[in-house]
Amino acid sequence: MTSDHPLPAGAAEWGRAVLAGREQPVTPRPAATVMLVRPAGTGIEVYLLRRTRSMAFAPGMHVFPGGGVDPRDAEPLGAAVRWAGPAPAEWGRRLAAPEPLARALVCAAVRETFEESGVLLAGTPDGRVVADTRGDDWEADRLALIDRSLPFVEFLDRRDLVLRSDLLRPWARWITPVVEPRRYDTRFFAAVLPEGQLTRDVGGEADQVLWARPADAVAAWRRGEMAMLPPTAVTLGELARHKSPDAVLAAEREIVPVEPRAREEDGRIRLVLPEGVDDPV
């Protein structure tokens, strides 16, 4: 069955213009987001951030670490990133994307996760995963990545690290509806918090961070206590079916694009999820 969700605040005027044909939809920008999970008793927890209310996109919403692909992730810099795990061509097959875009999406996933949580999905050339990213030197590098003074490839090279694409699993693909003024074509990935690493409240785009059981987060969303966009709520509902990090990584996923459609009723624009999407509402 289908269900609908309200259009995020601030997008209604633009959405009506698009539906009326007065404006053309914005082209979605490629983006990546990572559902970072860890064991919690007999289940799992997932890392969430609450975006500051001053943000232009999804203000006040609870989200996973992530963001848009930028020039640091694309060629030629992205192609120079040292890599371990499935090759970019294989990621292109998994993500149904050209190899350069697939490489950029994986780079963006790893870079954004470090920028927004302090967790780094990388390791040494001999196969060890980074075990600790605390310390002033790591923080200086994280801030330099954010302000774009340090390219991601240079960050890894300077520390003699390789990106560990094998720590990521493709999970879903969501495209922002045509009625929103900022649109993203976002690939969702799952990853397990590396042993020894800790997330930290890094500030910036988020005013709150937390670890939560997926089912508890969905329940809080239903009660109106946690604001989320439909992709976050749906993927949390999917994660809630898995009882361990290993089960999350082993999940068989068919990656197909999901794009909610918009309809206007009684002066309000609602977002309708496609048939076949398990909507936790």
C-alpha positions as CSV (number, residue, x, y, z in Angstrom):
1,M,0.0,0.0,0.0
2,T,1.1,3.6,-0.4
3,S,1.2,6.3,2.2
4,D,2.1,9.9,2.1
5,H,4.3,12.4,4.0
6,P,4.2,16.2,4.3
7,L,6.5,18.2,2.1
8,P,9.4,19.6,4.2
9,A,8.8,23.2,5.4
10,G,10.0,25.9,3.1
11,A,9.5,23.9,-0.1
12,A,5.8,24.4,-0.7
13,E,6.0,27.5,-2.9
14,W,8.6,26.0,-5.2
15,G,6.8,22.7,-5.2
16,R,3.6,24.4,-6.4
17,A,5.5,26.2,-9.1
18,V,6.9,22.9,-10.4
19,L,3.6,21.1,-10.3
20,A,2.0,24.0,-12.2
21,G,4.8,24.0,-14.8
22,R,6.1,27.4,-13.9
23,E,9.4,26.1,-12.9
24,Q,11.5,23.2,-14.1
25,P,12.7,20.5,-11.6
26,V,16.3,20.9,-10.3
27,T,18.7,18.2,-11.6
28,P,19.6,15.9,-8.6
29,R,23.1,16.0,-7.4
30,P,24.9,12.7,-6.7
31,A,25.3,12.1,-2.9
32,A,26.2,9.3,-0.5
33,T,25.2,8.6,3.1
34,V,26.3,5.9,5.5
35,M,24.3,4.0,8.1
36,L,27.0,3.3,10.7
37,V,25.9,0.5,13.0
38,R,27.3,-1.2,16.1
39,P,26.2,-4.1,18.3
40,A,23.9,-3.3,21.2
41,G,22.9,-6.1,23.5
42,T,20.9,-8.5,21.4
43,G,20.5,-6.0,18.5
44,I,22.1,-3.1,16.9
45,E,22.3,0.7,17.2
46,V,22.8,3.2,14.3
47,Y,24.4,6.6,14.4
48,L,22.2,9.6,13.7
49,L,22.8,13.4,13.6
50,R,20.3,16.1,13.9
51,R,20.9,18.8,11.3
52,T,21.0,22.4,12.6
53,R,17.9,24.4,11.9
54,S,19.9,26.9,9.9
55,M,20.8,24.3,7.2
56,A,19.2,25.0,3.8
57,F,18.4,21.3,3.2
58,A,16.6,19.1,5.8
59,P,16.9,21.6,8.7
60,G,16.2,20.0,12.1
61,M,16.0,16.5,10.6
62,H,17.7,13.4,11.9
63,V,20.0,11.9,9.2
64,F,22.9,9.6,8.7
65,P,26.4,11.0,8.0
66,G,26.7,12.0,4.4
67,G,26.6,14.6,1.7
68,G,27.0,15.5,-1.9
69,V,29.8,14.3,-4.2
70,D,32.2,17.2,-4.8
71,P,35.3,17.8,-6.9
72,R,37.5,16.2,-4.2
73,D,35.8,12.9,-4.9
74,A,35.7,13.0,-8.7
75,E,38.5,12.6,-11.2
76,P,41.3,13.3,-11.3
77,L,41.7,13.4,-7.5
78,G,39.3,10.6,-6.8
79,A,41.0,8.3,-9.3
80,A,44.3,8.8,-7.4
81,V,42.8,7.6,-4.0
82,R,44.5,4.4,-2.9
83,W,41.9,1.6,-2.7
84,A,41.3,-1.7,-1.0
85,G,38.3,-4.0,-1.4
86,P,36.0,-4.3,-4.5
87,A,37.3,-2.2,-7.3
88,P,35.5,0.9,-8.7
89,A,34.3,-1.1,-11.7
90,E,32.6,-3.6,-9.3
91,W,31.1,-0.8,-7.4
92,G,29.8,0.6,-10.6
93,R,28.0,-2.7,-11.2
94,R,26.6,-2.8,-7.6
95,L,25.4,0.9,-7.8
96,A,24.3,0.8,-11.4
97,A,26.6,3.8,-12.1
98,P,29.4,4.6,-14.4
99,E,32.8,3.6,-12.9
100,P,34.0,7.2,-12.3
101,L,30.7,8.1,-10.5
102,A,30.8,4.9,-8.5
103,R,34.4,5.7,-7.3
104,A,33.3,9.2,-6.4
105,L,30.3,8.0,-4.4
106,V,32.4,5.6,-2.4
107,C,35.0,8.3,-1.8
108,A,32.2,10.7,-0.7
109,A,30.8,8.1,1.7
110,V,34.1,7.5,3.4
111,R,35.1,11.2,3.5
112,E,31.7,12.4,4.7
113,T,31.6,9.8,7.4
114,F,34.9,10.9,8.8
115,E,33.9,14.6,8.5
116,E,30.6,14.1,10.3
117,S,31.4,11.4,12.9
118,G,35.2,11.1,13.2
119,V,35.0,7.5,12.0
120,L,37.4,6.6,9.2
121,L,36.7,3.6,7.0
122,A,40.4,3.2,6.0
123,G,43.4,1.1,6.9
124,T,47.0,0.4,6.3
125,P,48.4,-1.2,3.2
126,D,49.0,-4.5,5.1
127,G,45.3,-4.9,5.8
128,R,44.8,-3.4,9.3
129,V,41.8,-1.0,9.8
130,V,42.4,2.3,11.5
131,A,41.7,1.7,15.2
132,D,41.6,5.2,16.7
133,T,41.0,8.7,15.2
134,R,41.1,10.7,18.3
135,G,43.8,13.4,18.9
136,D,44.5,16.9,17.8
137,D,46.3,15.8,14.6
138,W,43.2,13.8,13.4
139,E,40.9,16.7,14.3
140,A,43.1,19.2,12.3
141,D,42.9,16.9,9.3
142,R,39.1,16.5,9.7
143,L,38.6,20.3,9.7
144,A,40.9,20.7,6.7
145,L,38.8,18.2,4.8
146,I,35.7,20.2,5.6
147,D,37.1,23.5,4.6
148,R,38.6,21.9,1.4
149,S,42.1,22.9,2.1
150,L,43.1,19.2,2.3
151,P,42.2,16.9,-0.6
152,F,41.0,13.5,0.5
153,V,43.6,11.7,-1.5
154,E,46.4,13.8,0.1
155,F,44.9,13.0,3.6
156,L,45.2,9.3,2.9
157,D,48.6,9.5,1.3
158,R,50.1,11.5,4.1
159,R,49.0,8.9,6.6
160,D,49.9,6.0,4.4
161,L,46.3,4.8,4.4
162,V,44.1,3.1,1.8
163,L,40.3,3.5,1.5
164,R,38.6,0.3,2.6
165,S,35.7,-0.1,0.2
166,D,35.1,-3.6,1.6
167,L,33.8,-2.1,4.8
168,L,30.8,-0.6,3.0
169,R,27.7,-2.4,1.7
170,P,25.3,-0.8,-0.8
171,W,21.8,-0.5,0.7
172,A,19.5,1.8,-1.2
173,R,19.1,4.6,-3.6
174,W,16.7,7.5,-3.0
175,I,16.1,10.5,-5.3
176,T,14.7,13.7,-3.9
177,P,11.2,14.5,-5.3
178,V,10.8,17.0,-8.1
179,V,9.0,19.5,-5.9
180,E,12.0,20.3,-3.7
181,P,14.4,23.1,-4.6
182,R,17.4,21.1,-3.6
183,R,17.6,17.6,-5.0
184,Y,20.0,14.7,-4.4
185,D,20.4,11.3,-6.0
186,T,21.6,9.5,-2.9
187,R,23.2,6.1,-2.5
188,F,22.8,4.7,1.0
189,F,25.6,2.5,2.3
190,A,25.8,0.4,5.5
191,A,29.0,0.0,7.6
192,V,30.0,-1.4,11.0
193,L,31.8,0.9,13.4
194,P,35.5,-0.3,13.2
195,E,36.8,-1.9,16.4
196,G,38.6,0.6,18.6
197,Q,37.1,3.7,16.9
198,L,34.6,6.0,18.6
199,T,32.2,8.5,17.2
200,R,32.3,12.0,18.6
201,D,30.2,15.1,18.6
202,V,32.0,17.1,15.9
203,G,29.6,20.0,15.6
204,G,29.3,22.0,12.4
205,E,26.2,20.9,10.5
206,A,24.7,19.0,13.4
207,D,23.5,20.2,16.8
208,Q,23.0,16.7,18.3
209,V,24.3,13.2,17.7
210,L,23.1,9.9,19.1
211,W,23.2,6.2,18.8
212,A,19.8,4.6,18.7
213,R,18.2,1.2,18.1
214,P,16.5,1.5,14.6
215,A,13.1,0.4,15.9
216,D,13.3,3.0,18.8
217,A,14.2,5.8,16.3
218,V,11.2,4.8,14.1
219,A,8.9,4.8,17.1
220,A,10.2,8.2,18.2
221,W,9.5,9.5,14.6
222,R,6.0,8.1,14.7
223,R,5.4,9.9,18.0
224,G,6.7,13.2,16.5
225,E,9.7,13.3,18.7
226,M,12.3,12.9,16.0
227,A,11.9,14.6,12.6
228,M,13.1,12.6,9.6
229,L,12.7,12.6,5.8
230,P,11.0,9.5,4.4
231,P,14.3,7.8,3.2
232,T,15.7,7.9,6.7
233,A,12.6,6.5,8.3
234,V,12.2,3.8,5.7
235,T,15.9,2.6,5.9
236,L,15.7,2.6,9.7
237,G,12.7,0.4,9.4
238,E,14.7,-1.9,7.2
239,L,17.7,-1.9,9.5
240,A,15.4,-2.9,12.4
241,R,14.8,-6.3,10.9
242,H,18.5,-7.2,11.4
243,K,19.7,-8.3,14.8
244,S,23.5,-8.0,14.4
245,P,26.0,-6.0,12.5
246,D,27.0,-9.1,10.6
247,A,23.4,-9.6,9.5
248,V,23.3,-6.0,8.2
249,L,26.4,-6.7,6.1
250,A,25.1,-10.0,4.9
251,A,21.7,-8.6,3.8
252,E,20.9,-9.1,0.1
253,R,19.8,-5.8,-1.3
254,E,18.4,-4.9,-4.7
255,I,19.4,-1.3,-5.4
256,V,16.7,0.4,-7.4
257,P,16.0,4.1,-7.5
258,V,13.1,5.2,-5.2
259,E,11.7,8.7,-6.0
260,P,8.6,9.8,-4.0
261,R,6.0,11.6,-6.2
262,A,4.1,14.7,-5.1
263,R,0.5,15.5,-5.1
264,E,-1.5,18.5,-3.9
265,E,-4.7,18.1,-2.0
266,D,-6.6,20.7,0.0
267,G,-3.8,23.2,-0.6
268,R,-1.1,20.9,0.8
269,I,1.6,19.1,-1.0
270,R,2.1,15.5,0.1
271,L,4.9,13.0,-0.9
272,V,3.7,9.6,-1.9
273,L,6.1,6.6,-1.6
274,P,6.0,4.1,-4.5
275,E,4.3,0.8,-4.3
276,G,6.6,-1.8,-2.8
277,V,8.4,0.5,-0.4
278,D,7.9,-0.7,3.2
279,D,6.8,2.6,4.7
280,P,7.1,2.5,8.5
281,V,4.4,5.1,8.9
